[in-house]
Amino acid sequence: METGKPLISICICTFRRPEGIRRALTSLIDTDTPPGWQIEFIVVDNDKDQSALNIINRVRLDRPDATVRYFAEQNPGVSHARNRCIAEANGEILTFIDDDEYVGQHWLVNLISTLERQQADAVFGPVVPSFAVPPPAWVNATGTHQRARSSTGSPVAWRNAQTNNVAFRRSLLNSGHRFSVEFAKTGGEDSLFFAAAAASGHHLVWCDEAVVTETVPLERMTRRWVLERAFHGGRTFVRLQAKLVSPLAYGYYAAYGLLYSLAVLPPLLLTVAIGHARYMQYARILAGNLGKIAARFYGGGNYGG
């Protein structure tokens, strides 16, 4: 590394996705470095068997120009892995993407230029899907793999603040602020992290040019995966509301979920009867609201990222 230049730490947590981490890391090494900065790459493997190590070593051999630091985190759960990234990173700015994603040539330049131009504390970018096979019509109808986008510079609400495409200043880590281990196995730890940052007065913005592509494998195009994702997402949403707003959220959203479930049943049954692809959209809404009801009784649960 060059002395005198500020450092950006690009962080990736991985768990048993050898091809994913190879593609993600290679794309990150190939992304342009913002003028005046230098980069280090932090890979935290949450597999106790260190299944990513051989892949990382091969990338190191192929790209000796890149500073790639590898760590194994023995505590299972994404919060532990993300916190290990924070502990090992030396950068003034930290970025995160997931191990099933890859970036383009101008990704980092766009993120950092928006961060500086907007005088923001954190900047988020879009994640677009790349399907392993053409998805069936019902997958597109549910919108499961589609994420909302905004114009560059727009403020970002906590529920849309995730670590699958973000750069943030080290100031967000003041006072020991870290990813909550209560959400280590359920997801939602990133939304909670950035909600606390926003509540502390940090400025969160959007950069629509900093696109990340997410690989969507065949197993994420099944009805079971979509419905389980929605169900557990509903439970986690209520847990976040209870943590951020009030424990009364459990009762409120249980009642809300029950009423919404009853309201969505007629269009669900109608679209099933006529064989319309949109039935899965209603089924997904129903699953999410059943998850909100379930949170009243046993809180969040595990689901895959």
C-alpha positions as CSV (number, residue, x, y, z in Angstrom):
1,M,0.0,0.0,0.0
2,E,1.0,3.6,-0.6
3,T,1.7,5.8,2.4
4,G,-0.2,9.0,2.8
5,K,-3.3,8.0,0.9
6,P,-6.6,7.4,2.8
7,L,-7.8,3.8,2.8
8,I,-11.1,2.2,1.8
9,S,-11.9,-1.2,3.3
10,I,-14.1,-3.4,1.0
11,C,-15.7,-6.1,3.1
12,I,-17.3,-9.4,2.1
13,C,-18.8,-12.0,4.4
14,T,-19.0,-15.4,2.9
15,F,-20.5,-18.8,3.9
16,R,-20.0,-21.8,1.6
17,R,-20.3,-20.0,-1.7
18,P,-16.9,-20.7,-3.3
19,E,-17.9,-19.6,-6.8
20,G,-19.8,-16.6,-5.4
21,I,-16.9,-15.3,-3.4
22,R,-14.5,-15.8,-6.3
23,R,-16.6,-13.8,-8.7
24,A,-17.4,-11.1,-6.1
25,L,-13.8,-10.6,-5.1
26,T,-12.5,-10.6,-8.6
27,S,-15.0,-8.0,-9.6
28,L,-14.1,-5.8,-6.6
29,I,-10.4,-6.0,-7.5
30,D,-11.3,-4.9,-11.0
31,T,-13.4,-2.0,-10.0
32,D,-11.8,1.5,-10.4
33,T,-10.1,3.0,-7.4
34,P,-11.4,6.5,-6.6
35,P,-8.8,9.2,-7.1
36,G,-6.7,9.9,-4.0
37,W,-7.7,6.6,-2.3
38,Q,-6.2,3.2,-1.9
39,I,-8.1,-0.1,-1.2
40,E,-7.8,-3.2,1.0
41,F,-10.1,-6.2,0.7
42,I,-11.4,-7.9,3.8
43,V,-12.9,-11.4,3.5
44,V,-14.6,-13.0,6.6
45,D,-15.4,-16.6,6.2
46,N,-18.2,-17.7,8.6
47,D,-17.6,-21.4,7.8
48,K,-15.7,-23.1,10.6
49,D,-14.1,-25.3,8.0
50,Q,-12.7,-22.3,6.2
51,S,-14.1,-23.5,2.9
52,A,-13.3,-20.1,1.1
53,L,-9.6,-20.1,2.0
54,N,-8.4,-22.0,-1.1
55,I,-10.4,-19.7,-3.4
56,I,-9.0,-16.7,-1.7
57,N,-5.4,-18.0,-2.0
58,R,-5.9,-18.6,-5.7
59,V,-7.2,-15.1,-6.2
60,R,-4.2,-13.8,-4.3
61,L,-1.9,-15.7,-6.7
62,D,-3.7,-14.4,-9.7
63,R,-3.9,-10.8,-8.4
64,P,-0.8,-10.1,-6.3
65,D,-1.3,-6.4,-6.8
66,A,-4.4,-6.5,-4.5
67,T,-4.3,-6.5,-0.7
68,V,-6.6,-9.3,0.2
69,R,-6.9,-10.1,3.9
70,Y,-8.7,-13.3,5.0
71,F,-10.2,-14.1,8.4
72,A,-12.3,-17.0,9.7
73,E,-15.1,-16.1,12.1
74,Q,-16.0,-19.1,14.3
75,N,-19.2,-17.6,15.8
76,P,-22.1,-18.5,13.4
77,G,-24.4,-15.8,12.1
78,V,-24.1,-12.8,9.8
79,S,-23.8,-10.2,12.6
80,H,-20.7,-11.9,14.0
81,A,-19.2,-12.0,10.5
82,R,-19.9,-8.3,9.8
83,N,-18.6,-7.2,13.2
84,R,-15.4,-9.2,12.4
85,C,-15.1,-7.2,9.2
86,I,-15.3,-4.0,11.2
87,A,-12.7,-5.2,13.7
88,E,-10.2,-6.1,11.0
89,A,-10.8,-3.2,8.6
90,N,-8.4,-0.3,8.7
91,G,-10.1,2.0,6.3
92,E,-11.6,5.5,6.9
93,I,-14.5,4.3,4.7
94,L,-15.9,0.7,4.9
95,T,-18.0,-0.8,2.1
96,F,-20.0,-4.1,2.1
97,I,-21.4,-6.3,-0.6
98,D,-22.6,-9.9,-0.4
99,D,-20.9,-13.1,-1.6
100,D,-23.5,-13.7,-4.3
101,E,-23.0,-10.3,-5.9
102,Y,-20.6,-8.7,-8.2
103,V,-19.8,-5.1,-9.2
104,G,-19.0,-3.1,-12.4
105,Q,-15.9,-1.1,-13.2
106,H,-17.3,2.3,-11.9
107,W,-19.1,1.0,-8.8
108,L,-16.8,2.2,-6.1
109,V,-16.0,5.5,-7.9
110,N,-19.8,6.3,-8.0
111,L,-20.3,5.4,-4.4
112,I,-17.4,7.5,-3.0
113,S,-18.1,10.5,-5.3
114,T,-21.7,10.5,-4.0
115,L,-20.6,10.1,-0.4
116,E,-18.3,13.1,-0.8
117,R,-20.5,15.3,-3.0
118,Q,-23.6,14.8,-0.7
119,Q,-21.4,15.1,2.5
120,A,-23.1,11.9,3.6
121,D,-22.2,9.4,6.2
122,A,-23.4,6.4,4.3
123,V,-24.4,5.8,0.7
124,F,-26.4,2.9,-0.7
125,G,-26.8,1.6,-4.2
126,P,-29.2,-0.7,-6.2
127,V,-29.0,-4.4,-6.4
128,V,-30.3,-5.9,-9.6
129,P,-31.0,-9.6,-10.2
130,S,-29.2,-11.9,-12.7
131,F,-31.2,-15.1,-13.0
132,A,-29.4,-18.3,-13.5
133,V,-32.2,-19.4,-15.8
134,P,-35.2,-17.4,-17.2
135,P,-37.6,-17.1,-14.3
136,P,-41.2,-18.3,-14.5
137,A,-43.9,-15.6,-14.9
138,W,-45.0,-15.9,-11.2
139,V,-41.5,-15.0,-10.0
140,N,-41.6,-11.7,-11.8
141,A,-45.2,-11.2,-10.6
142,T,-44.2,-11.4,-6.9
143,G,-41.5,-8.8,-7.2
144,T,-39.4,-10.9,-4.8
145,H,-36.1,-10.1,-6.5
146,Q,-36.9,-6.5,-7.4
147,R,-35.8,-3.7,-5.1
148,A,-37.0,-0.1,-5.1
149,R,-34.6,2.5,-6.6
150,S,-34.4,6.3,-6.0
151,S,-32.6,9.2,-7.6
152,T,-29.1,9.9,-6.6
153,G,-28.9,12.0,-3.4
154,S,-32.3,10.9,-2.1
155,P,-32.5,10.2,1.6
156,V,-32.6,6.5,2.6
157,A,-35.0,5.2,5.2
158,W,-33.7,2.6,7.6
159,R,-35.9,-0.2,6.3
160,N,-34.2,0.2,2.9
161,A,-30.7,0.4,4.4
162,Q,-28.9,-2.8,3.8
163,T,-25.3,-4.0,3.7
164,N,-25.6,-5.6,0.2
165,N,-24.3,-2.4,-1.4
166,V,-23.1,0.3,0.9
167,A,-20.2,2.6,1.8
168,F,-20.1,4.3,5.1
169,R,-17.7,6.5,7.1
170,R,-16.0,5.1,10.2
171,S,-17.8,7.8,12.2
172,L,-20.8,5.4,12.2
173,L,-18.8,3.1,14.5
174,N,-18.4,5.7,17.2
175,S,-19.3,4.7,20.8
176,G,-18.9,1.0,19.9
177,H,-21.9,0.8,17.5
178,R,-22.0,-2.6,15.9
179,F,-24.3,-5.1,14.3
180,S,-26.7,-6.6,16.8
181,V,-26.1,-10.3,17.5
182,E,-29.7,-10.7,18.4
183,F,-30.4,-10.7,14.7
184,A,-27.4,-12.9,13.8
185,K,-29.4,-15.8,12.4
186,T,-32.5,-14.0,11.1
187,G,-31.3,-11.0,9.2
188,G,-32.4,-7.4,9.9
189,E,-29.1,-6.6,11.7
190,D,-28.2,-4.2,8.9
191,S,-31.5,-2.3,9.1
192,L,-31.1,-2.0,12.8
193,F,-27.5,-0.8,12.5
194,F,-28.4,2.0,10.0
195,A,-31.6,2.9,11.9
196,A,-29.4,3.6,15.0
197,A,-27.0,5.6,12.8
198,A,-29.9,7.7,11.4
199,A,-31.3,8.3,14.9
200,S,-27.9,9.6,15.9
201,G,-28.0,12.2,13.1
202,H,-26.0,10.5,10.4
203,H,-26.9,11.3,6.8
204,L,-27.9,8.3,4.7
205,V,-28.3,8.8,0.9
206,W,-28.8,6.9,-2.3
207,C,-26.5,6.5,-5.4
208,D,-28.4,5.0,-8.3
209,E,-25.4,4.7,-10.5
210,A,-23.5,2.4,-8.1
211,V,-25.2,-0.8,-9.3
212,V,-24.4,-4.3,-7.8
213,T,-25.7,-7.4,-9.6
214,E,-27.0,-10.3,-7.5
215,T,-26.9,-13.9,-8.9
216,V,-30.3,-15.6,-8.4
217,P,-29.9,-19.4,-8.4
218,L,-32.6,-21.8,-9.3
219,E,-33.4,-22.7,-5.7
220,R,-34.4,-19.0,-5.1
221,M,-37.1,-19.3,-7.8
222,T,-39.2,-21.9,-6.0
223,R,-42.6,-21.1,-4.4
224,R,-41.4,-22.5,-1.1
225,W,-38.3,-20.3,-0.9
226,V,-40.4,-17.2,-1.8
227,L,-43.0,-17.9,0.8
228,E,-40.6,-18.8,3.5
229,R,-38.6,-15.7,2.8
230,A,-41.8,-13.6,3.1
231,F,-42.9,-15.3,6.3
232,H,-39.6,-14.9,8.1
233,G,-39.2,-11.4,6.7
234,G,-42.6,-10.5,8.3
235,R,-41.4,-11.8,11.7
236,T,-38.1,-10.0,11.5
237,F,-39.8,-6.7,10.5
238,V,-41.9,-6.9,13.7
239,R,-38.9,-7.6,15.8
240,L,-37.2,-4.5,14.4
241,Q,-40.3,-2.4,15.1
242,A,-40.4,-3.7,18.7
243,K,-36.7,-2.9,19.1
244,L,-36.8,0.6,17.4
245,V,-40.3,1.8,18.5
246,S,-42.0,-0.1,21.2
247,P,-42.6,-3.7,22.4
248,L,-46.2,-3.0,21.8
249,A,-45.4,-3.6,18.1
250,Y,-45.9,-7.3,18.7
251,G,-49.5,-6.9,19.5
252,Y,-50.2,-4.2,17.0
253,Y,-48.7,-6.0,14.0
254,A,-50.4,-9.3,15.0
255,A,-53.8,-7.6,14.7
256,Y,-52.6,-5.8,11.5
257,G,-51.4,-9.1,10.1
258,L,-54.6,-10.8,10.8
259,L,-56.8,-8.2,9.2
260,Y,-54.5,-8.0,6.1
261,S,-54.5,-11.7,5.8
262,L,-58.2,-11.8,5.7
263,A,-58.3,-9.0,3.2
264,V,-55.9,-10.7,0.8
265,L,-57.6,-14.1,0.9
266,P,-60.3,-13.3,-1.7
267,P,-58.0,-12.1,-4.5
268,L,-55.6,-15.0,-3.7
269,L,-58.4,-17.5,-4.1
270,L,-59.7,-15.8,-7.3
271,T,-56.3,-15.7,-9.0
272,V,-55.7,-19.3,-8.0
273,A,-59.0,-20.3,-9.5
274,I,-58.4,-18.6,-12.8
275,G,-54.7,-19.7,-13.0
276,H,-53.3,-16.1,-13.1
277,A,-49.6,-15.8,-12.3
278,R,-50.3,-13.0,-9.9
279,Y,-51.6,-15.5,-7.3
280,M,-48.1,-15.8,-6.0
281,Q,-48.0,-12.1,-5.3
282,Y,-51.0,-12.4,-3.0
283,A,-49.6,-15.6,-1.5
284,R,-46.4,-13.8,-0.7
285,I,-48.3,-10.9,1.0
286,L,-50.3,-13.5,3.0
287,A,-47.1,-15.2,4.1
288,G,-45.5,-12.0,5.2
289,N,-48.6,-11.1,7.3
290,L,-48.7,-14.5,8.8
291,G,-45.1,-13.9,9.8
292,K,-46.2,-10.8,11.6
293,I,-48.8,-12.7,13.5
294,A,-46.2,-15.4,14.4
295,A,-43.8,-12.8,15.8
296,R,-46.3,-12.1,18.5
297,F,-45.7,-15.7,19.8
298,Y,-42.2,-16.6,19.0
299,G,-40.4,-13.7,17.4
300,G,-37.9,-14.0,14.5
301,G,-36.5,-17.2,13.0
302,N,-33.7,-18.3,10.7
303,Y,-33.8,-17.9,7.0
304,G,-31.2,-17.9,4.3
305,G,-29.7,-14.7,2.9
